[in-house]
């Protein structure tokens, strides 16, 4: 049962970082997006026009992605340290140094290229520069924390329920043998 709870905590931690990274930049899905399904296989930046790169970087800047990525890096490293206590501090220092913001942007830019046209990015950026967009950016971190708290509590609750059910099933099997 302890191993199940440890696994649930690890899964919640990984899911939390993914949610936080994508939630602040999430846009409603278009009904029929133009998708370049091989974008991740292409040269990360070379195939993206300078105008589109500019708009993607502008969006990431407007939404505070750089700051959030640095915060998530710290949170992720701290969470991993708690899970992997046998690793030396030198490993964590080296891993933190290798998690460079610019490299991450270069890695994720093709994903934005895949899902957004230049016109879409300009519209998104215009929204983020509007009062409503500025408000959205300012409240999203607090909302994300609240959503994360609620979903982690829910995950812990259903994890306990599942573990208790498994434990009860095991007791019944042992009793019936």
C-alpha positions in Angstrom: 0.0 0.0 0.0 2.9 2.3 0.8 4.3 1.7 -2.7 1.0 2.6 -4.3 0.8 5.9 -2.4 4.4 6.7 -3.4 3.5 6.0 -7.0 0.4 8.2 -6.8 2.4 11.0 -5.3 5.0 10.7 -8.1 2.4 10.7 -10.8 0.6 13.7 -9.2 4.0 15.6 -9.2 4.7 14.9 -12.8 1.1 15.7 -13.9 1.2 18.9 -11.8 4.3 20.3 -13.7 2.8 19.4 -17.0 -0.5 21.1 -16.1 1.2 24.2 -14.8 3.4 24.5 -17.9 0.5 24.2 -20.3 -2.4 25.7 -18.4 -1.2 29.3 -18.4 -0.7 29.2 -22.2 -3.7 27.0 -23.0 -6.0 28.2 -25.7 -9.3 26.8 -26.6 -8.8 24.1 -29.2 -9.8 25.2 -32.7 -12.3 22.9 -34.5 -10.0 22.1 -37.3 -6.4 23.2 -36.6 -3.7 23.2 -39.3 -1.3 20.7 -37.8 2.2 19.8 -38.9 2.4 16.4 -37.3 6.1 16.1 -38.0 7.1 19.4 -36.5 9.0 17.8 -33.6 11.2 15.8 -36.1 12.3 18.9 -38.0 15.1 21.2 -37.2 13.6 23.0 -34.2 14.0 26.5 -35.3 15.2 26.6 -38.9 11.9 25.7 -40.4 10.0 28.4 -38.6 9.8 31.8 -40.2 11.4 34.7 -38.4 8.0 36.4 -38.2 6.4 33.3 -36.5 9.4 32.9 -34.2 9.0 36.5 -33.1 5.2 36.0 -32.4 5.8 32.8 -30.5 8.5 34.4 -28.4 6.3 37.4 -27.8 3.5 35.2 -26.6 5.8 33.3 -24.2 7.1 36.6 -22.9 3.6 38.1 -22.5 2.4 35.1 -20.6 5.4 35.0 -18.3 6.5 31.6 -19.5 10.2 32.2 -18.7 9.5 33.0 -15.1 7.1 30.0 -14.7 9.7 27.7 -16.4 12.3 28.7 -13.9 9.9 28.2 -11.0 8.9 24.8 -12.3 12.5 23.9 -12.7 13.1 24.6 -9.0 9.9 22.8 -8.0 10.7 19.8 -10.2 14.3 19.5 -8.9 13.1 19.7 -5.3 10.4 17.1 -5.9 12.8 14.8 -7.7 15.4 15.2 -4.9 12.7 14.0 -2.4 12.0 11.0 -4.5 15.6 10.1 -5.4 17.4 10.7 -2.1 20.4 8.5 -3.1 21.6 11.0 -5.8 24.5 13.2 -4.8 24.1 17.0 -4.7 26.5 17.3 -7.6 24.0 15.5 -9.8 21.3 18.0 -8.9 23.5 20.9 -9.5 24.6 19.6 -12.9 21.0 18.8 -13.9 19.8 22.3 -12.9 22.5 23.8 -15.0 21.5 21.8 -18.0 17.9 22.9 -17.8 18.4 26.1 -19.7 15.4 28.3 -20.6 16.6 29.0 -24.2 17.1 25.3 -25.0 13.6 24.6 -23.7 12.1 27.4 -25.8 13.9 26.0 -28.9 12.4 22.6 -28.1 8.8 23.8 -27.6 8.7 26.4 -30.4 8.0 23.7 -33.1 5.0 22.6 -31.0 3.6 26.2 -31.2 4.5 26.2 -34.9 2.5 23.0 -35.3 -0.7 24.3 -33.8 -0.7 28.0 -34.6 -0.6 30.1 -37.8 1.1 33.5 -37.6 -2.3 35.2 -37.7 -3.4 33.1 -34.7 -0.3 34.1 -32.8 -0.9 37.7 -33.6 -4.5 37.5 -32.4 -3.4 35.6 -29.2 -0.8 38.3 -28.5 -3.3 41.0 -29.1 -5.6 39.4 -26.5 -2.7 39.0 -24.0 -2.0 42.7 -24.4 -5.6 43.6 -23.8 -7.0 44.4 -20.3 -8.8 41.0 -20.3 -5.6 39.2 -21.3 -3.5 41.0 -18.8 -6.1 40.0 -16.1 -6.1 36.4 -17.3 -2.3 36.3 -17.0 -2.4 37.9 -13.5 -5.0 35.5 -12.1 -3.9 32.3 -13.8 -1.2 31.4 -11.3 -3.5 31.7 -8.4 -6.2 29.8 -10.2 -3.7 27.1 -11.2 -2.7 26.7 -7.6 -6.3 26.3 -6.5 -7.1 23.9 -9.3 -3.9 21.9 -8.4 -4.8 21.8 -4.7 -8.3 20.6 -5.5 -7.2 18.0 -8.0 -4.3 16.7 -5.8 -6.8 16.4 -2.9 -9.1 14.5 -5.2 -6.3 12.3 -6.5 -5.1 11.6 -3.0 -8.7 10.7 -2.0 -9.4 8.4 -4.9 -5.9 6.9 -4.5 -6.7 6.0 -0.8 -10.0 4.6 -1.9 -8.4 2.5 -4.6 -5.7 1.3 -2.2 -8.3 0.4 0.5 -10.3 -1.5 -2.1 -7.3 -3.5 -3.2 -6.4 -4.2 0.5 -10.0 -5.3 1.1 -10.0 -7.5 -2.0 -6.7 -9.1 -0.8 -8.2 -9.8 2.6 -11.2 -11.4 1.0 -9.0 -13.6 -1.2 -6.9 -14.7 1.8 -10.0 -15.4 3.9 -11.6 -17.5 1.0 -8.4 -19.6 0.6 
